[in-house]
Amino acid sequence: MLNLDVNKSVSRNFGGSWTHRRRIIYCTLIFCAFCIIFLMFYGSDTKLHEAIVSSAFLLAGGVIGSYVFGAVWDDKNPVATNKTSVVTNDIPAGALVGGTANVDDPDTY
């Protein structure tokens, strides 16, 4: 996978990928809340307004679900965290092949 962030220009201009994502998410959720609250107080009881409110709730739920799923996927993706694994076939003579006492902690970087 290519690193398209040449000279860290995206991080410099947008404040990092998660800062930029959070800004978009918050603006989208504020827009959804504004639509719902505005139509709740000033909207009439029509099918159009019902569809707008339903769509705003679905959009807000989708954004929250994507935010949570995206965070989990981004944390687990080894390409995004620049982790490399070293695999060797060097097994000392007389060593038992099996598990080790080392436990991988995915939350440490």
N, C-alpha and C positions, 0 to 999 in steps of 0.2 A: 504494500500500500504506500502511496506517495504522500509525503508531507508537503502540503500546499501552503503552509504557513512560512513563507520565505522571509528570513530575517525577523521573525516574530512580529510581522506587520499586523496580522489579525489581532493578536493579543494586545498590541500597543494601541490600535485604533478602537477596539471594542471592549477592552478591559478584561480579556480572557474569555474563553468560550462559555463557562458557566455564568459569569457575570452578564454576558450578553443574552444568554438563554433565559436567565431569571428576569431580566428586564422585559423581554418579550412576553414571558408567561404572566408577569404581574400586570402588564398593560392589557393583555387579553382578558384576564380575570376581572379587571376593573371595568373594561368595556361590557362584559357580560353582566356584571352586577348593575351597571348603569342602565342597560337595556331593560333588565327585569324590574328594577325599582321605578324607573320612569313609567313603564307600562302598567305597573301595579297602581300607581297613583293617578296617572293622567290618561291611561289608555281605556278605550271602550272595550266591551265584551264582544269581540269579533274573532272570526277564525284566523285572520291575518295576525292579530296580536297574540293569539294563542300559539300560533306556529312560531312566531318570533321568540316568545318566552321559552317554548320547548327547545328550540334550536340553541338558544343561549345557555340553557341548562346542559344540553348535550355537549356543546362546545367547551364549557367550563369543566365538565366531567372528563372529557377527552384530553384536555390540556393537563389536568391534574394527573390522570392516569399515565399519560405520556411522559410527564415530568418524572414521576416515580420510576417508571420502567426505564426511561432514558438514563437516569442516574445509576440504576443498578447495572444496566448494560455497559455504561461507560466505565464503571468501577471494575467490572469483571473482564473487560476487553484488554488483553495484554498489549495490543498495538497502541492503544491510547495511553497506557501507563508506561510505555517504553521498557517493559520488563523483558529480559531475555533469559532463556533457560539454557543451561549447559548440560548436555547429555554426554556421558562418557561410558565406554564399554570396558573400562579398566576395573576388573574385579580382582582383588587380591586373592592369592591362592589360599584356600582354607576358609574363606569368608562365607558366611551363610547368606544365601540370596533370599531376601524377604523384606519385611517392613523395617523401618527405622524408628527411632524414638523422636525424630523431628516431626513437628506438626506445622503444616503450612498455615499461616495466618493471612488471609486475603486482605485484611484491613491495614496491614503495615506496608509501607512503601520503601 
